[in-house]
Amino acid sequence: MLRVDRTSLRFLDVATLDAFLVGAGFETEARYGDWHRGPVTDTSREIITIARRK
């Protein structure tokens, strides 16, 4: 598991993150807007992505 704090690195939007993951050979299994598995919204402070290698 990799946890990245948005204050230390660039916070990618969902589309950019998806493109990055696909380019690295991964596919998204799940995505959450918080650590309680809430949905990603415009006000989400985090994007938690569960991805696996294709």
Backbone bond lengths (Angstrom), bond angles and torsions (degrees), N, CA, C in turn:
res aa  C-N    CA-C-N  psi(-1)  N-CA   C-N-CA  omega(-1)  CA-C   N-CA-C  phi
1 M - - - 1.443 - - 1.515 108.12 -
2 L 1.309 115.31 135.46 1.458 122.28 176.63 1.511 107.70 -118.57
3 R 1.304 116.09 124.94 1.462 120.49 177.29 1.515 107.63 -115.46
4 V 1.323 116.36 125.86 1.452 121.76 -176.86 1.521 108.87 -118.86
5 D 1.295 116.15 126.28 1.453 121.87 177.35 1.520 109.16 -83.82
6 R 1.307 117.93 126.88 1.466 121.27 -174.32 1.524 113.91 -64.85
7 T 1.322 118.01 -17.07 1.461 119.32 178.17 1.517 111.91 -77.61
8 S 1.337 116.52 -18.83 1.460 118.72 -178.31 1.530 113.14 -100.54
9 L 1.318 117.14 -21.61 1.465 121.03 179.79 1.511 110.05 -135.48
10 R 1.331 115.57 167.58 1.458 119.96 178.80 1.521 110.63 -68.68
11 F 1.316 116.16 132.14 1.460 122.65 179.82 1.519 107.98 -90.59
12 L 1.322 116.94 110.15 1.455 121.59 -177.22 1.517 111.20 -80.93
13 D 1.340 116.53 147.66 1.458 118.77 171.87 1.530 108.37 -78.63
14 V 1.316 117.06 169.72 1.461 121.60 -173.84 1.532 111.68 -60.06
15 A 1.316 118.00 -44.91 1.467 120.91 -178.22 1.530 111.69 -63.36
16 T 1.314 117.25 -42.20 1.462 121.06 179.03 1.523 110.60 -67.53
17 L 1.317 116.45 -40.88 1.459 120.70 177.66 1.525 110.90 -62.41
18 D 1.336 117.35 -43.87 1.467 120.74 178.20 1.527 111.29 -60.14
19 A 1.322 117.36 -44.56 1.466 121.00 179.61 1.529 110.60 -62.67
20 F 1.306 117.11 -41.63 1.459 121.96 177.88 1.527 110.84 -61.54
21 L 1.322 117.03 -46.49 1.461 121.21 -179.52 1.526 111.96 -64.17
22 V 1.320 117.65 -44.54 1.466 121.26 178.42 1.521 110.18 -60.97
23 G 1.315 117.11 -43.65 1.459 121.34 178.83 1.519 112.98 -63.24
24 A 1.332 115.97 -25.99 1.466 120.82 178.83 1.525 112.20 -92.53
25 G 1.347 116.82 2.44 1.458 120.54 176.49 1.517 115.10 88.75
26 F 1.337 116.77 24.45 1.463 120.64 -179.58 1.522 110.38 -115.55
27 E 1.335 115.38 160.86 1.456 120.98 170.71 1.524 108.00 -129.90
28 T 1.309 115.68 147.22 1.455 121.41 -177.34 1.516 110.06 -81.29
29 E 1.322 115.96 129.57 1.465 121.35 175.00 1.523 111.33 -97.16
30 A 1.326 116.77 -37.39 1.464 121.18 -179.60 1.518 109.07 -156.00
31 R 1.322 114.81 156.97 1.469 119.62 178.04 1.519 108.63 -146.38
32 Y 1.341 114.86 136.63 1.461 120.93 -177.81 1.523 110.02 -132.85
33 G 1.318 115.15 155.51 1.453 121.44 179.01 1.511 113.81 -95.72
34 D 1.333 115.93 -4.51 1.459 120.72 176.54 1.528 108.59 -158.75
35 W 1.323 116.09 174.98 1.472 121.19 -176.81 1.520 112.66 -78.10
36 H 1.340 117.16 0.38 1.465 121.66 175.62 1.519 111.05 -103.68
37 R 1.323 115.90 16.04 1.476 124.31 178.09 1.526 113.06 66.57
38 G 1.325 116.83 29.94 1.455 120.91 174.26 1.521 109.98 -74.57
39 P 1.322 118.05 163.40 1.467 121.14 -178.61 1.532 112.37 -71.44
40 V 1.322 115.31 155.78 1.465 120.99 172.95 1.529 107.25 -77.62
41 T 1.329 116.25 126.55 1.463 121.79 178.11 1.522 108.85 -129.96
42 D 1.313 116.46 175.91 1.461 121.04 178.11 1.528 112.45 -62.64
43 T 1.319 116.79 -21.48 1.462 120.08 -179.08 1.527 113.31 -103.16
44 S 1.330 117.37 3.91 1.468 120.22 178.62 1.518 110.25 -61.56
45 R 1.319 115.54 134.19 1.466 120.27 178.25 1.518 111.28 -86.96
46 E 1.332 116.72 -13.59 1.457 121.54 -177.69 1.521 109.65 -138.74
47 I 1.311 115.66 157.02 1.460 122.17 167.64 1.516 105.97 -126.54
48 I 1.325 116.07 110.92 1.453 121.00 177.59 1.514 106.53 -99.60
49 T 1.314 116.15 119.05 1.459 121.82 -176.47 1.520 110.00 -117.87
50 I 1.322 115.31 129.22 1.460 122.11 173.55 1.530 105.52 -102.48
51 A 1.326 115.69 117.13 1.471 120.09 -176.82 1.516 109.15 -132.10
52 R 1.327 115.32 153.51 1.465 119.84 176.07 1.518 108.91 -134.20
53 R 1.306 114.03 155.09 1.465 120.49 179.89 1.508 108.95 -69.32
54 K 1.323 116.60 137.28 1.465 121.43 179.74 1.506 110.96 -68.88
